[in-house]
Amino acid sequence: MIPEGSAQCPCCDYFTLRDRGSHEVCPVCYWEDDGNGLEALDEVSPLNHITLRAARMNFERLGASDQAAVSLVASPEERDGLRREQRATFF
Ligand SMILES: [Zn+2]
């Protein structure tokens, strides 16, 4: 089981982070938190090398923020029950 954090991951919307902007890597999607949120969807993240918008689309399609992280992320069972408040950023 993944421990629940008090802060929401900007990529997968699960509550996996202890706080924001501390370079924590989300265990659900493998986005490294650079402190930016949905207000900066189209800025290329210096830590993740892609935009948050692209990472969020990757998560919806692949279950990971990036193709390279697909084998590293938590399984659906491991993230089962974890708090998530999904935010829509594309349609
Ligand atoms: Zn995440």
PDB file of the backbone (N, CA, C, O) and the ligand in Angstrom, with CONECT records:
HET     ZN  A 101       1
ATOM      1  N   MET A   1       0.829  -1.206   0.000  1.00  0.00           N
ATOM      2  CA  MET A   1       0.000   0.000   0.000  1.00  0.00           C
ATOM      3  C   MET A   1       0.869   1.264   0.000  1.00  0.00           C
ATOM      4  O   MET A   1       1.916   1.317   0.645  1.00  0.00           O
ATOM      5  N   ILE A   2       0.424   2.242  -0.712  1.00  0.00           N
ATOM      6  CA  ILE A   2       1.120   3.522  -0.765  1.00  0.00           C
ATOM      7  C   ILE A   2       0.582   4.410   0.360  1.00  0.00           C
ATOM      8  O   ILE A   2      -0.631   4.577   0.489  1.00  0.00           O
ATOM      9  N   PRO A   3       1.474   4.978   1.170  1.00  0.00           N
ATOM     10  CA  PRO A   3       0.982   5.871   2.233  1.00  0.00           C
ATOM     11  C   PRO A   3       0.381   7.144   1.647  1.00  0.00           C
ATOM     12  O   PRO A   3       0.910   7.722   0.698  1.00  0.00           O
ATOM     13  N   GLU A   4      -0.722   7.558   2.229  1.00  0.00           N
ATOM     14  CA  GLU A   4      -1.374   8.766   1.734  1.00  0.00           C
ATOM     15  C   GLU A   4      -0.648  10.007   2.235  1.00  0.00           C
ATOM     16  O   GLU A   4      -0.283  10.101   3.407  1.00  0.00           O
ATOM     17  N   GLY A   5      -0.443  10.963   1.323  1.00  0.00           N
ATOM     18  CA  GLY A   5       0.181  12.218   1.701  1.00  0.00           C
ATOM     19  C   GLY A   5      -0.853  13.308   1.853  1.00  0.00           C
ATOM     20  O   GLY A   5      -2.028  13.119   1.538  1.00  0.00           O
ATOM     21  N   SER A   6      -0.410  14.434   2.331  1.00  0.00           N
ATOM     22  CA  SER A   6      -1.338  15.544   2.536  1.00  0.00           C
ATOM     23  C   SER A   6      -1.463  16.414   1.297  1.00  0.00           C
ATOM     24  O   SER A   6      -2.345  17.270   1.230  1.00  0.00           O
ATOM     25  N   ALA A   7      -0.592  16.206   0.315  1.00  0.00           N
ATOM     26  CA  ALA A   7      -0.611  17.043  -0.884  1.00  0.00           C
ATOM     27  C   ALA A   7      -0.893  16.191  -2.123  1.00  0.00           C
ATOM     28  O   ALA A   7      -0.543  15.014  -2.203  1.00  0.00           O
ATOM     29  N   GLN A   8      -1.531  16.839  -3.065  1.00  0.00           N
ATOM     30  CA  GLN A   8      -1.993  16.145  -4.263  1.00  0.00           C
ATOM     31  C   GLN A   8      -0.931  16.205  -5.361  1.00  0.00           C
ATOM     32  O   GLN A   8      -0.355  17.263  -5.615  1.00  0.00           O
ATOM     33  N   CYS A   9      -0.682  15.094  -5.993  1.00  0.00           N
ATOM     34  CA  CYS A   9       0.246  15.074  -7.123  1.00  0.00           C
ATOM     35  C   CYS A   9      -0.342  15.889  -8.279  1.00  0.00           C
ATOM     36  O   CYS A   9      -1.507  15.705  -8.632  1.00  0.00           O
ATOM     37  N   PRO A  10       0.452  16.787  -8.869  1.00  0.00           N
ATOM     38  CA  PRO A  10      -0.073  17.593  -9.973  1.00  0.00           C
ATOM     39  C   PRO A  10      -0.301  16.788 -11.246  1.00  0.00           C
ATOM     40  O   PRO A  10      -0.980  17.254 -12.162  1.00  0.00           O
ATOM     41  N   CYS A  11       0.253  15.601 -11.308  1.00  0.00           N
ATOM     42  CA  CYS A  11       0.101  14.797 -12.520  1.00  0.00           C
ATOM     43  C   CYS A  11      -1.068  13.821 -12.435  1.00  0.00           C
ATOM     44  O   CYS A  11      -1.972  13.863 -13.270  1.00  0.00           O
ATOM     45  N   CYS A  12      -1.056  12.943 -11.431  1.00  0.00           N
ATOM     46  CA  CYS A  12      -2.069  11.877 -11.394  1.00  0.00           C
ATOM     47  C   CYS A  12      -3.257  12.207 -10.504  1.00  0.00           C
ATOM     48  O   CYS A  12      -4.268  11.505 -10.540  1.00  0.00           O
ATOM     49  N   ASP A  13      -3.153  13.277  -9.696  1.00  0.00           N
ATOM     50  CA  ASP A  13      -4.241  13.728  -8.826  1.00  0.00           C
ATOM     51  C   ASP A  13      -4.457  12.857  -7.594  1.00  0.00           C
ATOM     52  O   ASP A  13      -5.397  13.084  -6.831  1.00  0.00           O
ATOM     53  N   TYR A  14      -3.595  11.861  -7.392  1.00  0.00           N
ATOM     54  CA  TYR A  14      -3.640  11.126  -6.133  1.00  0.00           C
ATOM     55  C   TYR A  14      -2.920  11.930  -5.047  1.00  0.00           C
ATOM     56  O   TYR A  14      -2.034  12.735  -5.332  1.00  0.00           O
ATOM     57  N   PHE A  15      -3.320  11.694  -3.811  1.00  0.00           N
ATOM     58  CA  PHE A  15      -2.674  12.364  -2.679  1.00  0.00           C
ATOM     59  C   PHE A  15      -1.492  11.504  -2.223  1.00  0.00           C
ATOM     60  O   PHE A  15      -1.624  10.637  -1.360  1.00  0.00           O
ATOM     61  N   THR A  16      -0.348  11.771  -2.826  1.00  0.00           N
ATOM     62  CA  THR A  16       0.836  10.939  -2.595  1.00  0.00           C
ATOM     63  C   THR A  16       2.012  11.715  -2.028  1.00  0.00           C
ATOM     64  O   THR A  16       3.015  11.113  -1.647  1.00  0.00           O
ATOM     65  N   LEU A  17       1.913  13.043  -1.964  1.00  0.00           N
ATOM     66  CA  LEU A  17       3.079  13.853  -1.597  1.00  0.00           C
ATOM     67  C   LEU A  17       2.948  14.379  -0.171  1.00  0.00           C
ATOM     68  O   LEU A  17       1.850  14.692   0.291  1.00  0.00           O
ATOM     69  N   ARG A  18       4.079  14.470   0.515  1.00  0.00           N
ATOM     70  CA  ARG A  18       4.069  15.034   1.868  1.00  0.00           C
ATOM     71  C   ARG A  18       3.819  16.530   1.804  1.00  0.00           C
ATOM     72  O   ARG A  18       3.051  17.076   2.597  1.00  0.00           O
ATOM     73  N   ASP A  19       4.470  17.186   0.857  1.00  0.00           N
ATOM     74  CA  ASP A  19       4.198  18.590   0.602  1.00  0.00           C
ATOM     75  C   ASP A  19       4.540  18.869  -0.847  1.00  0.00           C
ATOM     76  O   ASP A  19       4.939  17.963  -1.578  1.00  0.00           O
ATOM     77  N   ARG A  20       4.390  20.101  -1.264  1.00  0.00           N
ATOM     78  CA  ARG A  20       4.603  20.433  -2.670  1.00  0.00           C
ATOM     79  C   ARG A  20       5.961  21.092  -2.871  1.00  0.00           C
ATOM     80  O   ARG A  20       6.448  21.827  -2.012  1.00  0.00           O
ATOM     81  N   GLY A  21       6.560  20.811  -4.026  1.00  0.00           N
ATOM     82  CA  GLY A  21       7.787  21.487  -4.410  1.00  0.00           C
ATOM     83  C   GLY A  21       9.042  20.950  -3.753  1.00  0.00           C
ATOM     84  O   GLY A  21      10.063  21.637  -3.728  1.00  0.00           O
ATOM     85  N   SER A  22       8.990  19.735  -3.220  1.00  0.00           N
ATOM     86  CA  SER A  22      10.152  19.162  -2.527  1.00  0.00           C
ATOM     87  C   SER A  22      10.855  18.088  -3.353  1.00  0.00           C
ATOM     88  O   SER A  22      11.623  17.286  -2.821  1.00  0.00           O
ATOM     89  N   HIS A  23      10.585  18.082  -4.647  1.00  0.00           N
ATOM     90  CA  HIS A  23      11.214  17.131  -5.558  1.00  0.00           C
ATOM     91  C   HIS A  23      10.878  15.686  -5.204  1.00  0.00           C
ATOM     92  O   HIS A  23      11.639  14.773  -5.526  1.00  0.00           O
ATOM     93  N   GLU A  24       9.760  15.480  -4.553  1.00  0.00           N
ATOM     94  CA  GLU A  24       9.326  14.109  -4.292  1.00  0.00           C
ATOM     95  C   GLU A  24       8.874  13.470  -5.594  1.00  0.00           C
ATOM     96  O   GLU A  24       8.266  14.125  -6.441  1.00  0.00           O
ATOM     97  N   VAL A  25       9.173  12.196  -5.744  1.00  0.00           N
ATOM     98  CA  VAL A  25       8.695  11.451  -6.909  1.00  0.00           C
ATOM     99  C   VAL A  25       7.424  10.709  -6.513  1.00  0.00           C
ATOM    100  O   VAL A  25       7.413   9.925  -5.563  1.00  0.00           O
ATOM    101  N   CYS A  26       6.386  10.964  -7.238  1.00  0.00           N
ATOM    102  CA  CYS A  26       5.104  10.326  -6.944  1.00  0.00           C
ATOM    103  C   CYS A  26       5.184   8.828  -7.233  1.00  0.00           C
ATOM    104  O   CYS A  26       5.569   8.434  -8.334  1.00  0.00           O
ATOM    105  N   PRO A  27       4.822   7.984  -6.253  1.00  0.00           N
ATOM    106  CA  PRO A  27       4.900   6.538  -6.489  1.00  0.00           C
ATOM    107  C   PRO A  27       3.822   6.026  -7.446  1.00  0.00           C
ATOM    108  O   PRO A  27       3.939   4.931  -7.996  1.00  0.00           O
ATOM    109  N   VAL A  28       2.786   6.817  -7.637  1.00  0.00           N
ATOM    110  CA  VAL A  28       1.704   6.370  -8.530  1.00  0.00           C
ATOM    111  C   VAL A  28       2.040   6.637  -9.998  1.00  0.00           C
ATOM    112  O   VAL A  28       1.794   5.783 -10.849  1.00  0.00           O
ATOM    113  N   CYS A  29       2.595   7.801 -10.302  1.00  0.00           N
ATOM    114  CA  CYS A  29       2.810   8.150 -11.714  1.00  0.00           C
ATOM    115  C   CYS A  29       4.264   8.460 -12.070  1.00  0.00           C
ATOM    116  O   CYS A  29       4.601   8.586 -13.248  1.00  0.00           O
ATOM    117  N   TYR A  30       5.120   8.583 -11.064  1.00  0.00           N
ATOM    118  CA  TYR A  30       6.539   8.892 -11.243  1.00  0.00           C
ATOM    119  C   TYR A  30       6.819  10.305 -11.738  1.00  0.00           C
ATOM    120  O   TYR A  30       7.895  10.561 -12.277  1.00  0.00           O
ATOM    121  N   TRP A  31       5.894  11.211 -11.571  1.00  0.00           N
ATOM    122  CA  TRP A  31       6.171  12.625 -11.794  1.00  0.00           C
ATOM    123  C   TRP A  31       7.000  13.133 -10.633  1.00  0.00           C
ATOM    124  O   TRP A  31       6.681  12.861  -9.475  1.00  0.00           O
ATOM    125  N   GLU A  32       8.076  13.879 -10.933  1.00  0.00           N
ATOM    126  CA  GLU A  32       8.859  14.499  -9.868  1.00  0.00           C
ATOM    127  C   GLU A  32       8.308  15.888  -9.626  1.00  0.00           C
ATOM    128  O   GLU A  32       8.266  16.711 -10.541  1.00  0.00           O
ATOM    129  N   ASP A  33       7.892  16.152  -8.424  1.00  0.00           N
ATOM    130  CA  ASP A  33       7.194  17.395  -8.122  1.00  0.00           C
ATOM    131  C   ASP A  33       8.145  18.586  -8.155  1.00  0.00           C
ATOM    132  O   ASP A  33       9.019  18.717  -7.299  1.00  0.00           O
ATOM    133  N   ASP A  34       7.970  19.440  -9.137  1.00  0.00           N
ATOM    134  CA  ASP A  34       8.818  20.625  -9.270  1.00  0.00           C
ATOM    135  C   ASP A  34       8.154  21.863  -8.680  1.00  0.00           C
ATOM    136  O   ASP A  34       8.675  22.972  -8.798  1.00  0.00           O
ATOM    137  N   GLY A  35       7.020  21.670  -8.055  1.00  0.00           N
ATOM    138  CA  GLY A  35       6.324  22.782  -7.408  1.00  0.00           C
ATOM    139  C   GLY A  35       5.262  23.422  -8.277  1.00  0.00           C
ATOM    140  O   GLY A  35       4.395  24.142  -7.782  1.00  0.00           O
ATOM    141  N   ASN A  36       5.329  23.160  -9.577  1.00  0.00           N
ATOM    142  CA  ASN A  36       4.301  23.718 -10.453  1.00  0.00           C
ATOM    143  C   ASN A  36       3.027  22.891 -10.385  1.00  0.00           C
ATOM    144  O   ASN A  36       3.033  21.706 -10.052  1.00  0.00           O
ATOM    145  N   GLY A  37       1.944  23.566 -10.713  1.00  0.00           N
ATOM    146  CA  GLY A  37       0.653  22.901 -10.711  1.00  0.00           C
ATOM    147  C   GLY A  37      -0.087  23.162 -12.003  1.00  0.00           C
ATOM    148  O   GLY A  37       0.520  23.430 -13.040  1.00  0.00           O
ATOM    149  N   LEU A  38      -1.387  23.083 -11.934  1.00  0.00           N
ATOM    150  CA  LEU A  38      -2.199  23.166 -13.144  1.00  0.00           C
ATOM    151  C   LEU A  38      -2.139  24.527 -13.813  1.00  0.00           C
ATOM    152  O   LEU A  38      -2.529  24.666 -14.972  1.00  0.00           O
ATOM    153  N   GLU A  39      -1.649  25.548 -13.085  1.00  0.00           N
ATOM    154  CA  GLU A  39      -1.511  26.873 -13.685  1.00  0.00           C
ATOM    155  C   GLU A  39      -0.348  26.906 -14.691  1.00  0.00           C
ATOM    156  O   GLU A  39      -0.215  27.857 -15.462  1.00  0.00           O
ATOM    157  N   ALA A  40       0.472  25.884 -14.676  1.00  0.00           N
ATOM    158  CA  ALA A  40       1.649  25.846 -15.555  1.00  0.00           C
ATOM    159  C   ALA A  40       1.638  24.591 -16.428  1.00  0.00           C
ATOM    160  O   ALA A  40       2.674  23.961 -16.639  1.00  0.00           O
ATOM    161  N   LEU A  41       0.484  24.245 -16.919  1.00  0.00           N
ATOM    162  CA  LEU A  41       0.316  22.995 -17.674  1.00  0.00           C
ATOM    163  C   LEU A  41       1.225  22.884 -18.889  1.00  0.00           C
ATOM    164  O   LEU A  41       1.654  21.789 -19.254  1.00  0.00           O
ATOM    165  N   ASP A  42       1.520  24.027 -19.518  1.00  0.00           N
ATOM    166  CA  ASP A  42       2.238  23.970 -20.793  1.00  0.00           C
ATOM    167  C   ASP A  42       3.693  24.407 -20.688  1.00  0.00           C
ATOM    168  O   ASP A  42       4.355  24.629 -21.702  1.00  0.00           O
ATOM    169  N   GLU A  43       4.183  24.530 -19.468  1.00  0.00           N
ATOM    170  CA  GLU A  43       5.608  24.800 -19.282  1.00  0.00           C
ATOM    171  C   GLU A  43       6.353  23.476 -19.201  1.00  0.00           C
ATOM    172  O   GLU A  43       5.923  22.556 -18.505  1.00  0.00           O
ATOM    173  N   VAL A  44       7.462  23.382 -19.909  1.00  0.00           N
ATOM    174  CA  VAL A  44       8.273  22.164 -19.816  1.00  0.00           C
ATOM    175  C   VAL A  44       8.914  22.114 -18.429  1.00  0.00           C
ATOM    176  O   VAL A  44       9.625  23.033 -18.022  1.00  0.00           O
ATOM    177  N   SER A  45       8.649  21.032 -17.724  1.00  0.00           N
ATOM    178  CA  SER A  45       9.203  20.879 -16.383  1.00  0.00           C
ATOM    179  C   SER A  45      10.692  20.599 -16.472  1.00  0.00           C
ATOM    180  O   SER A  45      11.094  19.667 -17.169  1.00  0.00           O
ATOM    181  N   PRO A  46      11.528  21.379 -15.785  1.00  0.00           N
ATOM    182  CA  PRO A  46      12.968  21.124 -15.845  1.00  0.00           C
ATOM    183  C   PRO A  46      13.355  19.787 -15.228  1.00  0.00           C
ATOM    184  O   PRO A  46      14.390  19.222 -15.581  1.00  0.00           O
ATOM    185  N   LEU A  47      12.555  19.285 -14.331  1.00  0.00           N
ATOM    186  CA  LEU A  47      12.871  18.006 -13.693  1.00  0.00           C
ATOM    187  C   LEU A  47      12.360  16.820 -14.500  1.00  0.00           C
ATOM    188  O   LEU A  47      12.971  15.751 -14.515  1.00  0.00           O
ATOM    189  N   ASN A  48      11.245  17.023 -15.162  1.00  0.00           N
ATOM    190  CA  ASN A  48      10.595  15.900 -15.851  1.00  0.00           C
ATOM    191  C   ASN A  48      10.783  15.945 -17.370  1.00  0.00           C
ATOM    192  O   ASN A  48      10.517  14.967 -18.067  1.00  0.00           O
ATOM    193  N   HIS A  49      11.236  17.072 -17.859  1.00  0.00           N
ATOM    194  CA  HIS A  49      11.579  17.239 -19.275  1.00  0.00           C
ATOM    195  C   HIS A  49      10.377  17.168 -20.222  1.00  0.00           C
ATOM    196  O   HIS A  49      10.552  17.106 -21.439  1.00  0.00           O
ATOM    197  N   ILE A  50       9.195  17.177 -19.685  1.00  0.00           N
ATOM    198  CA  ILE A  50       7.984  17.289 -20.500  1.00  0.00           C
ATOM    199  C   ILE A  50       7.033  18.249 -19.794  1.00  0.00           C
ATOM    200  O   ILE A  50       7.269  18.626 -18.646  1.00  0.00           O
ATOM    201  N   THR A  51       5.974  18.641 -20.466  1.00  0.00           N
ATOM    202  CA  THR A  51       5.007  19.510 -19.813  1.00  0.00           C
ATOM    203  C   THR A  51       4.093  18.686 -18.905  1.00  0.00           C
ATOM    204  O   THR A  51       3.931  17.478 -19.080  1.00  0.00           O
ATOM    205  N   LEU A  52       3.508  19.374 -17.941  1.00  0.00           N
ATOM    206  CA  LEU A  52       2.563  18.702 -17.053  1.00  0.00           C
ATOM    207  C   LEU A  52       1.347  18.219 -17.848  1.00  0.00           C
ATOM    208  O   LEU A  52       0.781  17.166 -17.553  1.00  0.00           O
ATOM    209  N   ARG A  53       0.958  18.985 -18.843  1.00  0.00           N
ATOM    210  CA  ARG A  53      -0.175  18.548 -19.658  1.00  0.00           C
ATOM    211  C   ARG A  53       0.125  17.206 -20.350  1.00  0.00           C
ATOM    212  O   ARG A  53      -0.706  16.298 -20.358  1.00  0.00           O
ATOM    213  N   ALA A  54       1.313  17.105 -20.921  1.00  0.00           N
ATOM    214  CA  ALA A  54       1.692  15.852 -21.578  1.00  0.00           C
ATOM    215  C   ALA A  54       1.771  14.713 -20.568  1.00  0.00           C
ATOM    216  O   ALA A  54       1.356  13.590 -20.855  1.00  0.00           O
ATOM    217  N   ALA A  55       2.302  15.004 -19.391  1.00  0.00           N
ATOM    218  CA  ALA A  55       2.420  13.971 -18.366  1.00  0.00           C
ATOM    219  C   ALA A  55       1.043  13.494 -17.908  1.00  0.00           C
ATOM    220  O   ALA A  55       0.836  12.300 -17.690  1.00  0.00           O
ATOM    221  N   ARG A  56       0.106  14.427 -17.765  1.00  0.00           N
ATOM    222  CA  ARG A  56      -1.247  14.035 -17.350  1.00  0.00           C
ATOM    223  C   ARG A  56      -1.923  13.187 -18.426  1.00  0.00           C
ATOM    224  O   ARG A  56      -2.650  12.243 -18.115  1.00  0.00           O
ATOM    225  N   MET A  57      -1.684  13.524 -19.676  1.00  0.00           N
ATOM    226  CA  MET A  57      -2.246  12.712 -20.754  1.00  0.00           C
ATOM    227  C   MET A  57      -1.592  11.335 -20.772  1.00  0.00           C
ATOM    228  O   MET A  57      -2.261  10.329 -21.003  1.00  0.00           O
ATOM    229  N   ASN A  58      -0.277  11.292 -20.526  1.00  0.00           N
ATOM    230  CA  ASN A  58       0.406  10.003 -20.432  1.00  0.00           C
ATOM    231  C   ASN A  58      -0.200   9.153 -19.319  1.00  0.00           C
ATOM    232  O   ASN A  58      -0.417   7.952 -19.483  1.00  0.00           O
ATOM    233  N   PHE A  59      -0.469   9.795 -18.187  1.00  0.00           N
ATOM    234  CA  PHE A  59      -1.016   9.019 -17.068  1.00  0.00           C
ATOM    235  C   PHE A  59      -2.373   8.424 -17.425  1.00  0.00           C
ATOM    236  O   PHE A  59      -2.666   7.279 -17.079  1.00  0.00           O
ATOM    237  N   GLU A  60      -3.185   9.192 -18.106  1.00  0.00           N
ATOM    238  CA  GLU A  60      -4.494   8.664 -18.505  1.00  0.00           C
ATOM    239  C   GLU A  60      -4.358   7.509 -19.494  1.00  0.00           C
ATOM    240  O   GLU A  60      -5.122   6.545 -19.443  1.00  0.00           O
ATOM    241  N   ARG A  61      -3.390   7.612 -20.383  1.00  0.00           N
ATOM    242  CA  ARG A  61      -3.230   6.588 -21.423  1.00  0.00           C
ATOM    243  C   ARG A  61      -2.425   5.395 -20.946  1.00  0.00           C
ATOM    244  O   ARG A  61      -2.763   4.254 -21.260  1.00  0.00           O
ATOM    245  N   LEU A  62      -1.349   5.647 -20.180  1.00  0.00           N
ATOM    246  CA  LEU A  62      -0.360   4.620 -19.862  1.00  0.00           C
ATOM    247  C   LEU A  62      -0.344   4.215 -18.400  1.00  0.00           C
ATOM    248  O   LEU A  62       0.182   3.159 -18.051  1.00  0.00           O
ATOM    249  N   GLY A  63      -0.917   5.047 -17.544  1.00  0.00           N
ATOM    250  CA  GLY A  63      -0.828   4.798 -16.112  1.00  0.00           C
ATOM    251  C   GLY A  63       0.488   5.255 -15.521  1.00  0.00           C
ATOM    252  O   GLY A  63       0.827   4.884 -14.397  1.00  0.00           O
ATOM    253  N   ALA A  64       1.245   6.067 -16.276  1.00  0.00           N
ATOM    254  CA  ALA A  64       2.509   6.620 -15.800  1.00  0.00           C
ATOM    255  C   ALA A  64       2.706   7.982 -16.459  1.00  0.00           C
ATOM    256  O   ALA A  64       2.155   8.252 -17.526  1.00  0.00           O
ATOM    257  N   SER A  65       3.499   8.839 -15.811  1.00  0.00           N
ATOM    258  CA  SER A  65       3.682  10.189 -16.338  1.00  0.00           C
ATOM    259  C   SER A  65       4.503  10.198 -17.618  1.00  0.00           C
ATOM    260  O   SER A  65       4.459  11.153 -18.394  1.00  0.00           O
ATOM    261  N   ASP A  66       5.252   9.119 -17.825  1.00  0.00           N
ATOM    262  CA  ASP A  66       6.117   9.043 -18.992  1.00  0.00           C
ATOM    263  C   ASP A  66       6.250   7.577 -19.409  1.00  0.00           C
ATOM    264  O   ASP A  66       6.182   6.673 -18.577  1.00  0.00           O
ATOM    265  N   GLN A  67       6.439   7.364 -20.691  1.00  0.00           N
ATOM    266  CA  GLN A  67       6.586   5.994 -21.210  1.00  0.00           C
ATOM    267  C   GLN A  67       7.664   5.228 -20.452  1.00  0.00           C
ATOM    268  O   GLN A  67       7.500   4.044 -20.158  1.00  0.00           O
ATOM    269  N   ALA A  68       8.762   5.902 -20.138  1.00  0.00           N
ATOM    270  CA  ALA A  68       9.895   5.232 -19.494  1.00  0.00           C
ATOM    271  C   ALA A  68       9.584   4.768 -18.078  1.00  0.00           C
ATOM    272  O   ALA A  68      10.308   3.942 -17.521  1.00  0.00           O
ATOM    273  N   ALA A  69       8.516   5.292 -17.496  1.00  0.00           N
ATOM    274  CA  ALA A  69       8.202   4.961 -16.106  1.00  0.00           C
ATOM    275  C   ALA A  69       7.112   3.903 -15.975  1.00  0.00           C
ATOM    276  O   ALA A  69       6.713   3.554 -14.865  1.00  0.00           O
ATOM    277  N   VAL A  70       6.637   3.399 -17.094  1.00  0.00           N
ATOM    278  CA  VAL A  70       5.503   2.470 -17.052  1.00  0.00           C
ATOM    279  C   VAL A  70       5.792   1.256 -16.158  1.00  0.00           C
ATOM    280  O   VAL A  70       4.915   0.785 -15.433  1.00  0.00           O
ATOM    281  N   SER A  71       7.028   0.758 -16.221  1.00  0.00           N
ATOM    282  CA  SER A  71       7.349  -0.447 -15.442  1.00  0.00           C
ATOM    283  C   SER A  71       7.662  -0.135 -13.982  1.00  0.00           C
ATOM    284  O   SER A  71       7.847  -1.053 -13.183  1.00  0.00           O
ATOM    285  N   LEU A  72       7.724   1.141 -13.626  1.00  0.00           N
ATOM    286  CA  LEU A  72       8.142   1.540 -12.277  1.00  0.00           C
ATOM    287  C   LEU A  72       6.975   1.933 -11.380  1.00  0.00           C
ATOM    288  O   LEU A  72       7.100   1.913 -10.156  1.00  0.00           O
ATOM    289  N   VAL A  73       5.866   2.283 -11.969  1.00  0.00           N
ATOM    290  CA  VAL A  73       4.776   2.859 -11.182  1.00  0.00           C
ATOM    291  C   VAL A  73       4.034   1.795 -10.385  1.00  0.00           C
ATOM    292  O   VAL A  73       4.176   0.595 -10.622  1.00  0.00           O
ATOM    293  N   ALA A  74       3.241   2.274  -9.437  1.00  0.00           N
ATOM    294  CA  ALA A  74       2.439   1.383  -8.603  1.00  0.00           C
ATOM    295  C   ALA A  74       1.405   0.649  -9.456  1.00  0.00           C
ATOM    296  O   ALA A  74       0.892   1.182 -10.440  1.00  0.00           O
ATOM    297  N   SER A  75       1.122  -0.560  -9.061  1.00  0.00           N
ATOM    298  CA  SER A  75       0.073  -1.327  -9.730  1.00  0.00           C
ATOM    299  C   SER A  75      -1.288  -0.784  -9.305  1.00  0.00           C
ATOM    300  O   SER A  75      -1.388  -0.104  -8.284  1.00  0.00           O
ATOM    301  N   PRO A  76      -2.325  -1.072 -10.065  1.00  0.00           N
ATOM    302  CA  PRO A  76      -3.667  -0.653  -9.650  1.00  0.00           C
ATOM    303  C   PRO A  76      -4.023  -1.156  -8.253  1.00  0.00           C
ATOM    304  O   PRO A  76      -4.733  -0.474  -7.514  1.00  0.00           O
ATOM    305  N   GLU A  77      -3.536  -2.346  -7.885  1.00  0.00           N
ATOM    306  CA  GLU A  77      -3.816  -2.876  -6.545  1.00  0.00           C
ATOM    307  C   GLU A  77      -3.126  -2.032  -5.473  1.00  0.00           C
ATOM    308  O   GLU A  77      -3.691  -1.769  -4.411  1.00  0.00           O
ATOM    309  N   GLU A  78      -1.899  -1.615  -5.771  1.00  0.00           N
ATOM    310  CA  GLU A  78      -1.139  -0.842  -4.778  1.00  0.00           C
ATOM    311  C   GLU A  78      -1.747   0.544  -4.551  1.00  0.00           C
ATOM    312  O   GLU A  78      -1.631   1.105  -3.462  1.00  0.00           O
ATOM    313  N   ARG A  79      -2.391   1.088  -5.577  1.00  0.00           N
ATOM    314  CA  ARG A  79      -2.962   2.418  -5.375  1.00  0.00           C
ATOM    315  C   ARG A  79      -4.449   2.359  -5.041  1.00  0.00           C
ATOM    316  O   ARG A  79      -5.105   3.391  -4.897  1.00  0.00           O
ATOM    317  N   ASP A  80      -4.967   1.158  -4.922  1.00  0.00           N
ATOM    318  CA  ASP A  80      -6.369   0.988  -4.593  1.00  0.00           C
ATOM    319  C   ASP A  80      -6.660   1.583  -3.213  1.00  0.00           C
ATOM    320  O   ASP A  80      -5.950   1.303  -2.248  1.00  0.00           O
ATOM    321  N   GLY A  81      -7.684   2.387  -3.130  1.00  0.00           N
ATOM    322  CA  GLY A  81      -8.070   2.975  -1.857  1.00  0.00           C
ATOM    323  C   GLY A  81      -7.378   4.287  -1.553  1.00  0.00           C
ATOM    324  O   GLY A  81      -7.754   4.984  -0.610  1.00  0.00           O
ATOM    325  N   LEU A  82      -6.373   4.630  -2.339  1.00  0.00           N
ATOM    326  CA  LEU A  82      -5.656   5.888  -2.129  1.00  0.00           C
ATOM    327  C   LEU A  82      -6.539   7.058  -2.571  1.00  0.00           C
ATOM    328  O   LEU A  82      -7.207   6.993  -3.603  1.00  0.00           O
ATOM    329  N   ARG A  83      -6.529   8.118  -1.776  1.00  0.00           N
ATOM    330  CA  ARG A  83      -7.393   9.266  -2.068  1.00  0.00           C
ATOM    331  C   ARG A  83      -7.007   9.932  -3.383  1.00  0.00           C
ATOM    332  O   ARG A  83      -5.830  10.182  -3.641  1.00  0.00           O
ATOM    333  N   ARG A  84      -8.007  10.214  -4.210  1.00  0.00           N
ATOM    334  CA  ARG A  84      -7.776  10.894  -5.475  1.00  0.00           C
ATOM    335  C   ARG A  84      -8.939  11.828  -5.756  1.00  0.00           C
ATOM    336  O   ARG A  84     -10.104  11.448  -5.645  1.00  0.00           O
ATOM    337  N   GLU A  85      -8.605  13.043  -6.117  1.00  0.00           N
ATOM    338  CA  GLU A  85      -9.636  13.983  -6.559  1.00  0.00           C
ATOM    339  C   GLU A  85      -9.245  14.406  -7.970  1.00  0.00           C
ATOM    340  O   GLU A  85      -8.423  15.302  -8.164  1.00  0.00           O
ATOM    341  N   GLN A  86      -9.841  13.752  -8.932  1.00  0.00           N
ATOM    342  CA  GLN A  86      -9.436  13.950 -10.311  1.00  0.00           C
ATOM    343  C   GLN A  86      -9.865  15.331 -10.822  1.00  0.00           C
ATOM    344  O   GLN A  86     -11.004  15.758 -10.636  1.00  0.00           O
ATOM    345  N   ARG A  87      -8.931  16.001 -11.462  1.00  0.00           N
ATOM    346  CA  ARG A  87      -9.188  17.330 -12.043  1.00  0.00           C
ATOM    347  C   ARG A  87      -9.101  17.215 -13.554  1.00  0.00           C
ATOM    348  O   ARG A  87      -8.171  16.607 -14.083  1.00  0.00           O
ATOM    349  N   ALA A  88     -10.056  17.791 -14.239  1.00  0.00           N
ATOM    350  CA  ALA A  88     -10.082  17.707 -15.696  1.00  0.00           C
ATOM    351  C   ALA A  88      -9.216  18.804 -16.291  1.00  0.00           C
ATOM    352  O   ALA A  88      -9.385  19.981 -15.971  1.00  0.00           O
ATOM    353  N   THR A  89      -8.288  18.416 -17.158  1.00  0.00           N
ATOM    354  CA  THR A  89      -7.451  19.414 -17.827  1.00  0.00           C
ATOM    355  C   THR A  89      -7.451  19.218 -19.327  1.00  0.00           C
ATOM    356  O   THR A  89      -6.801  19.971 -20.052  1.00  0.00           O
ATOM    357  N   PHE A  90      -8.171  18.217 -19.800  1.00  0.00           N
ATOM    358  CA  PHE A  90      -8.323  18.056 -21.244  1.00  0.00           C
ATOM    359  C   PHE A  90      -9.641  17.351 -21.491  1.00  0.00           C
ATOM    360  O   PHE A  90     -10.198  16.714 -20.597  1.00  0.00           O
ATOM    361  N   PHE A  91     -10.122  17.470 -22.688  1.00  0.00           N
ATOM    362  CA  PHE A  91     -11.435  16.906 -22.984  1.00  0.00           C
ATOM    363  C   PHE A  91     -11.399  16.144 -24.295  1.00  0.00           C
ATOM    364  O   PHE A  91     -12.416  15.594 -24.717  1.00  0.00           O
TER     365      PHE A  91
HETATM  366 ZN    ZN A 101       1.364  11.259  -9.382  1.00  0.00          ZN2+
END
